[in-house]
């Protein structure tokens, strides 16, 4: 049985003209705020790309496209590189003949 994720709901107050001046459709406001909140957490290194994509109902490739479009640098450090190398070794797709 899959565990249910607990969520919170919050309310913010903004001047109504901000929606119009930024051409944000009121019907898309929840998604807009959620996406930008998660993007900020990602910029700060507090959430992973995969987690952010999952919470937005996207796959990692779609999320990478959004990061590219918004010119947000990919959070990819040595630990992620090490994990990718180990995964490639396990899958037998890393050519280690150059040792």
Buried (B, 14 or more C-beta within 10 A) or exposed (E): EEEEEEEEEEEEEEEEEEBEEEEBEEEEEEEBBEBEBBBEBBBEEEBBBEBBBBBBEBEEEEBBEBBEEEEBEEBEEEEEEEEEEEEEEEEEEEEEEEE
